[in-house]
Amino acid sequence: MKKLLLTLFILCNISFSLAQDEKDILSTIKDQLEIIDSYIEFDTFYLDPEEFLDKMADHGAELNGYYEHERLKKMVRKVGTRKADVVTTFYFWNDQLIYVNYKQRPYLTTTNSNGQKALDYSKAYTKYESKHFFNGGEEVKKEETGSPMGEITPEENFVEYANKMKGLLDNKFYNRDTYEALQGKWLFVQNTDDYIIFEGTIRFNFYDGKFANRLKTRIDDGVLECFFPMDDRLYRYKILDLNSNILTLVDLFSKEEFVYAKVDQ
């Protein structure tokens, strides 16, 4: 009997301790959220849909990152599906995901002058909302309001996705001067029918004046990495020279040098 009581006492203490730990963690997260939301001078960077989506959304998409003191603090993604906007807000503290607010916002139905009903994509309401609190990469609490739409499956793998999008935003933010210099059209000097165009972090290749393909890019310590979405192939070029007139790249595999001249569009 004494052993049973002792076991129950220990289990109760452990349960109470865990509850207290969770309470302290949630209190800390809420304090951090309040601090982040109090910032008024964010540096805002964005990704174009092509930069973060593998296929285009029905009614547009955007992803904005908000930086304070050179660190990503908040990220807001909005994707317009066929019947609703899905809006997800991610919060970071010391580069770690601490909170996610996820909303499904169906479009309102309006009636035009002919009495026909149609969806108004500029107006929506929140039908379902979930709040997720994280500590050390693990979810410590989830709160839900409303019911999710049948045709949209609520997201769950927030940590992996948040880290991936943070990586894309950070790459664009910390290499913003290089990306700014790359923007526009560059003619291959050895064959001016071949050229490349940089838009955001996307590289478009043209051969003999015709579109060939598009690649996503990232910059790592002066190296331009180009890759196809959903593909393991990776092309790496050392940026040997980059100014308002000339771009010189060296293929790190073949050691071949490519020189491009800037063209005013």
Secondary structure, DSSP 4 states (H G I P E B T S, - for coil): -HHHHHHHHHHHHHHHHHHHHHHHHHHHHHHHHHHHHH---PEEEEE-HHHH-SS--TT-EEEEEEEETTEEEEEEEEEE-SSEEEEEEEEEETTEEEEEEEEEEEEEEEE-TTS-EEEEEEEE--SEEEEEEEETTEEEEEEEEE---TTSPPP--HHHHHHHHHHHHHHHHHTHHHHHHH-EEEEETT-TT-EEEEETTEEEEEETTEEEEEEEEEEETTEEEEE-TT---EEEEEEEEESSSEEEEEETTT--EEEEEEE--
